[in-house]
């Protein structure tokens, strides 16, 4: 079974994200890994890949930009970065853990289906490595982010998880509350969902009179209780949610067998 390292000082850790190698969040995550004394490789997209999901580049070649012995960028998606990181850049010293983030914005509820940050952790999981995705809730702001909550809590979370044995095809999704909120603690919760009735399409008119569209604003929470990541995060808790890659709905599978007499 994949296992989070017991001794980070002896561990090799692969760091990636979807905001790109130049993003502040991945630099903060790198600092957090440095604080644990682990050896690291950063393999991240050369440009921002937010909401890229679990897309894989298969119709054009991939190129790698080498910045130094530990920093590499890929002209591709977060999934591409994990494949190149594990199967090429770190093939002689495979990672003991893959961490993704820190995302500029939360990845809770249905965000997980779009997130490139989580997709990087998904790909690592599919390849058999323990993986954790980290995201920083920023509310409605888009300016400078105060990363002090992340700097304080990410190393502590990793220490608490040291030696934890993951089940196959699972990963951990960690969300940090807004920087203006003092964390109330850690909540171990399930994935929430958003209200599907929210109208996400914004129609605009350009100077030539032609229509164009934006998808937004973010949907409202449907699950706001403390048992869900969406609810606990909004109340100021750090949320940790185990996610599984087996998408089979077993109750419906059973019902289908009964329906068609199998």
Secondary structure, 3 states (H helix, E strand, C coil): CCECCCCHHHCEEEEECCCCCCCHHHHHHHHHHHHCCCEEEEEEECCCCCCCCCCCCCCCCCCEEECCCCEEEECCCHHHHHHHHHHHHCCCCCCCEEEEEEEECCCCHHHHHCCHHHHHHHHHHHCCCCEEEEEECCCCCCCCCCCHHHHHHHHHHHHHHCCCECCCCEEEEEEECCCCCCCCCEEECECCCECCCCCCEEEEECCCCCEEEEECCCCCECCCCCCEHHHHHHCCCEEEEEEECCCCCHHHHHHHHHHCCC
